[in-house]
Amino acid sequence: MRRLAGAQVFWIAVVLAALLAAFSALRPGSFATPFNLLNLVSDAAILLLLATGMTYVIITAGIDLSVGGVLVFSAVAAARTMDATGSLPLGAAVAVLAGLAWGVVNGTLVALGRIPALIVTLGTLGMSLGGALLLTGGVDLRAPTELNLGLGLARALGVPLIVWICAAIVAVLGAVLAATRFGRHTYAIGSNAEAARRGGVAVNRHLVRVYGLAGLLAGLAGYLSLAKYGITGVSAHSTDNLQAIAAVVIGGTSLFGGVGTVVGTVIGVFIPVVLQNGFQILGVRPFWQQVVVGAVLVAAVYADQRQRGRRDT
């Protein structure tokens, strides 16, 4: 219990529970309803994919600023493919492969090119967004009607199918991070890359895989976003990378690497989603959400610094 009480993820979970309880008490007839709670989950689903990939990257002591651009590029590539071929599965495959390709480029430049991840992913953010603009001429493309009315609106047990897809992927990747050799190697690299290398971990190859995973998830998120909203949203994802990073850090993953969980990231994703939804229901100006999320983010980083200080002493 002492370990649990000292864990940052525990206190973040307490914050989320307090927010849910407060909004439910203030607006029980509007906030604490099955319809609204389902909206919360639906709004968070796609961001969860980006944040899960970002969790792996940040645990290795890296960063990926390109996920928003990769999402848009993958959505555009999928839309173009489906428009040309009429095949929805082929469009999905192109989106995932496009995201994977950008991720492998990131990982290769970081691991083999020895270029700081911040610079690499900032560059590929611009390249992917620029590529999307070149493919569209700066105009949003529409998804095929079959995709938008099919996968975009499909439900299972009353819950959007997209939510089930995202939840299943996040659950699997959470288990992989917590209980497999791939996860252990990810933590080891973030804790001490040189020690991991001397311990037999193929650090460069693993980093390429981790960044490739983040890109693949961004590509899948692009396809699901296209299905859900019906358009590519070229200009609608400019802050996705920052939202994903904020969710990961709020959820207890250390920016210095070696510490973090997917469970914490899930909690970190829901805090801004709950705040936005609750403020809208209460009629509070939406700018307060940014203030509160920023404060929680700073507090999370401060708590991480304190914990690192205790470990070092």
Beta strands, then each sheet from edge to edge (+ up, - down):
strand 1: 155-156
strand 2: 159-160
sheet 1: 1+ 2-
end
